Amino acid sequence: MQLYPLKSKLILPGDSITARLVEALSAANLGVKNGDIIAVASKVVSLSEGNAVFLSKVKPTALAKRLGGRFEMLPEFAQVVLDESDAVYGGVPGVLLTLKNGDAVANSGVDRKNAPIESVIPWPVNPQRSAETLRRTIIQKLGKKIGVVIVDSRVTPLRLGTIGLAIACSGFQPVRDARGMRDLYGRRVRMTLQSLADGIAGAAHMLMGETRETVPFVLIQEAPIKLAAGKRVVSMTLPVKDCLYMSQMPRPLVEKTRT
């Protein structure tokens, strides 16, 4: 598998992701082939879609103020995290452990890093729809059959540092089911599923970086996946009750009722 980081000029609200990608490919003197994967940073997708929140326009609720005081967060920032979350389980200074779109992540994916001044950037409103739309526009522009992964970073239990997380993908199935296959000694595998999308996101995240790298795209070639255009992408998440980590958590401090 080969990965190529693609630098871009600063992407601003309303900018075309596809246009910036084409510019980045041209500047790197790279082309796209059938079967390639384009990894895209979630922040630039949100910015392109105009999904940034200015804290001066946020009115924190009493709950946001309480959480902000308890976990040393600006009440306005805590309010945005609450607005974006499906559940809040607790936190440490500056960070809430939340459930967002079926993922256990810090601060519902909301980030101040590399956001326009006095604003924060949530995840795209509908990451899966964003991935599918982006894939269609890239195919129309470049004429190649490709896959797309939208990448953010996350922390994992008891590990120091961030790794890549695929919050959505389009064009291929994100999980490979190894159950029923046999290992080197002939034993039948009972539980293992391999997260292809997260593996690709992790590799891309290393090249994207976390601060001033200006690498919102990574071109991935010869990835160990097969494109599956037109097929419904299976879920990458588990119910809380089936998760090794989250099933052991106490009841959330805040939980939204979905209708």
Legacy VTK file of the C-alpha trace (Angstrom):
# vtk DataFile Version 3.0
C-alpha trace
ASCII
DATASET POLYDATA
POINTS 259 float
0.000 0.000 0.000
1.398 3.394 -0.983
0.311 6.657 0.629
0.934 10.149 -0.727
0.281 13.230 1.444
-1.308 16.078 -0.506
-0.707 19.587 0.726
-3.349 22.248 0.121
-3.771 25.930 0.663
-6.015 26.853 3.569
-9.534 25.564 3.008
-12.187 28.090 3.985
-15.928 27.796 4.610
-17.739 27.121 1.341
-14.641 26.036 -0.611
-14.989 23.071 -2.963
-13.216 19.997 -1.578
-12.967 18.478 -5.058
-11.392 21.634 -6.492
-8.831 21.756 -3.681
-8.072 18.056 -4.165
-7.474 18.524 -7.891
-5.138 21.437 -7.142
-3.261 19.362 -4.559
-2.864 16.434 -6.955
-1.560 18.742 -9.662
0.919 20.416 -7.296
2.216 16.979 -6.248
2.331 15.798 -9.883
0.186 12.797 -8.984
-2.689 11.123 -10.773
-5.570 9.012 -9.529
-6.141 5.454 -10.747
-9.123 3.128 -10.562
-9.202 1.474 -7.150
-7.460 4.293 -5.297
-8.721 5.665 -1.976
-8.855 9.362 -1.102
-8.642 10.096 2.617
-10.052 13.495 3.579
-9.759 15.249 6.944
-13.162 15.681 8.575
-12.455 19.318 9.437
-12.142 20.396 5.817
-15.350 18.550 4.965
-17.154 20.443 7.729
-15.620 23.742 6.629
-16.587 23.121 3.021
-20.150 22.462 4.159
-20.192 25.600 6.314
-20.424 23.615 9.532
-18.449 25.839 11.912
-19.903 27.298 15.103
-18.943 30.733 16.429
-18.841 30.609 20.212
-20.026 34.208 20.518
-23.379 33.068 19.133
-23.776 30.162 21.585
-25.961 30.613 24.666
-24.971 27.999 27.252
-27.685 26.262 29.236
-27.498 25.635 32.952
-26.329 22.086 32.221
-23.526 23.350 29.977
-22.455 25.764 32.699
-22.392 22.967 35.283
-20.395 20.670 33.031
-18.087 23.514 32.063
-17.387 24.286 35.706
-16.883 20.636 36.646
-14.590 19.794 33.726
-12.829 23.172 33.237
-14.401 23.991 29.883
-15.829 27.192 28.474
-19.597 26.941 28.937
-20.121 27.870 25.276
-17.811 25.063 24.161
-19.509 22.619 26.529
-22.839 23.623 24.993
-21.683 22.818 21.469
-20.383 19.452 22.684
-23.760 18.783 24.307
-25.611 19.812 21.174
-23.524 17.407 19.084
-23.604 14.472 21.501
-25.942 11.519 21.829
-24.752 10.867 25.397
-22.187 12.203 27.874
-20.536 9.718 30.234
-18.131 11.940 32.167
-14.814 13.554 31.511
-11.437 14.877 32.598
-10.302 18.530 32.654
-11.047 19.999 29.236
-12.641 16.906 27.706
-15.976 15.102 27.890
-16.341 11.430 27.000
-19.288 11.343 24.628
-21.213 9.095 22.314
-21.545 10.548 18.800
-23.001 8.649 15.835
-22.281 5.393 17.628
-18.636 6.255 18.344
-17.165 6.880 21.799
-15.122 10.032 21.198
-13.834 13.098 22.980
-16.077 16.171 22.932
-18.468 14.734 20.315
-15.761 15.303 17.711
-15.951 19.091 18.224
-12.527 20.719 17.961
-11.063 24.205 18.322
-7.750 23.255 16.713
-7.374 24.666 13.185
-10.803 26.282 13.401
-11.369 29.906 12.345
-10.791 32.367 15.198
-13.429 32.218 17.972
-15.116 29.202 16.386
-15.198 25.422 16.746
-15.674 22.730 14.134
-18.019 19.773 14.672
-18.116 16.701 12.475
-20.050 16.982 9.220
-23.785 16.915 9.886
-24.144 13.592 8.059
-20.667 12.092 7.516
-21.889 9.150 5.443
-23.813 11.396 3.085
-20.769 13.675 2.851
-18.522 10.737 1.931
-20.920 9.526 -0.740
-21.393 13.009 -2.201
-17.666 13.654 -2.223
-16.962 10.346 -3.922
-19.506 11.093 -6.657
-18.073 14.550 -7.347
-14.499 13.240 -7.470
-15.505 10.472 -9.878
-17.299 13.013 -12.081
-14.266 15.310 -12.061
-11.463 12.756 -12.463
-13.264 9.932 -14.268
-11.806 7.244 -12.015
-13.518 4.730 -9.746
-12.282 5.556 -6.270
-13.208 5.173 -2.613
-13.377 7.896 0.028
-12.620 7.845 3.751
-13.375 10.792 6.033
-10.764 10.862 8.790
-10.701 12.329 12.278
-8.501 11.548 15.267
-9.405 9.836 18.494
-7.834 8.592 21.708
-8.090 4.980 22.875
-8.428 3.624 26.432
-5.198 3.806 28.451
-3.106 4.805 25.432
-1.231 8.074 25.058
-1.798 10.025 21.855
-4.231 10.152 18.975
-4.839 7.717 16.141
-6.942 7.927 12.999
-10.655 7.150 12.974
-12.818 6.636 9.897
-16.050 8.475 10.659
-17.449 7.495 7.240
-16.416 5.811 4.015
-17.867 5.311 0.568
-17.071 2.922 -2.265
-15.933 -0.071 -0.234
-17.004 -2.097 2.785
-15.269 -0.792 5.916
-15.097 -4.116 7.786
-13.728 -7.502 6.732
-15.393 -10.421 8.481
-12.814 -13.099 9.353
-15.234 -15.274 11.324
-15.266 -18.830 10.048
-11.830 -18.544 8.445
-8.986 -20.701 9.737
-5.743 -19.492 11.300
-2.234 -20.845 10.654
-2.907 -23.856 12.867
-6.294 -24.693 11.414
-8.387 -23.230 14.224
-11.611 -21.611 13.076
-11.795 -17.871 13.888
-14.786 -17.088 16.096
-14.818 -13.326 16.792
-12.400 -11.347 14.636
-13.559 -8.605 12.286
-10.914 -6.383 10.711
-11.643 -2.670 10.403
-10.300 -1.797 6.960
-11.566 1.785 7.008
-9.990 2.523 10.391
-6.722 0.952 9.266
-6.646 3.230 6.222
-7.644 6.208 8.366
-4.859 5.429 10.843
-2.223 5.355 8.113
-3.553 8.558 6.540
-3.722 10.316 9.904
0.012 9.842 10.408
0.642 11.881 7.261
-2.101 14.453 7.865
-0.702 15.369 11.275
-2.471 17.381 13.954
-1.258 20.995 13.733
0.239 23.053 10.866
0.918 20.353 8.283
-1.756 21.562 5.786
-2.256 17.997 4.522
-6.044 17.556 4.334
-5.845 14.765 1.728
-3.934 11.517 1.400
-3.929 9.457 -1.797
-3.842 5.728 -1.024
-2.936 3.273 -3.763
-2.989 -0.541 -3.751
-4.934 -0.712 -0.498
-6.072 -4.268 0.404
-9.719 -3.539 -0.386
-12.082 -4.035 -3.286
-14.315 -1.231 -4.424
-17.998 -2.025 -4.054
-19.858 0.719 -5.877
-23.579 0.821 -5.293
-23.553 -1.496 -2.284
-24.823 -0.196 1.032
-21.910 0.369 3.402
-22.225 -1.739 6.543
-22.015 -0.107 9.961
-18.617 0.302 11.601
-20.079 0.635 15.105
-21.364 -1.676 17.822
-24.270 -1.189 20.218
-23.023 -0.001 23.612
-24.154 -3.255 25.240
-21.871 -5.279 22.941
-18.765 -3.094 23.335
-15.982 -4.417 25.574
-15.263 -0.923 26.920
-18.512 1.020 26.846
-20.651 -1.812 28.215
-18.692 -1.478 31.465
-19.393 2.237 31.828
-21.934 3.554 34.367
-25.082 5.158 33.033
-24.379 8.403 31.145
-24.637 11.782 32.854
-26.666 13.013 29.875
-28.532 10.922 27.318
-30.698 12.202 24.512
-33.969 10.540 23.615
-34.203 9.837 19.890
-37.612 9.918 18.270
LINES 1 260
259 0 1 2 3 4 5 6 7 8 9 10 11 12 13 14 15 16 17 18 19 20 21 22 23 24 25 26 27 28 29 30 31 32 33 34 35 36 37 38 39 40 41 42 43 44 45 46 47 48 49 50 51 52 53 54 55 56 57 58 59 60 61 62 63 64 65 66 67 68 69 70 71 72 73 74 75 76 77 78 79 80 81 82 83 84 85 86 87 88 89 90 91 92 93 94 95 96 97 98 99 100 101 102 103 104 105 106 107 108 109 110 111 112 113 114 115 116 117 118 119 120 121 122 123 124 125 126 127 128 129 130 131 132 133 134 135 136 137 138 139 140 141 142 143 144 145 146 147 148 149 150 151 152 153 154 155 156 157 158 159 160 161 162 163 164 165 166 167 168 169 170 171 172 173 174 175 176 177 178 179 180 181 182 183 184 185 186 187 188 189 190 191 192 193 194 195 196 197 198 199 200 201 202 203 204 205 206 207 208 209 210 211 212 213 214 215 216 217 218 219 220 221 222 223 224 225 226 227 228 229 230 231 232 233 234 235 236 237 238 239 240 241 242 243 244 245 246 247 248 249 250 251 252 253 254 255 256 257 258
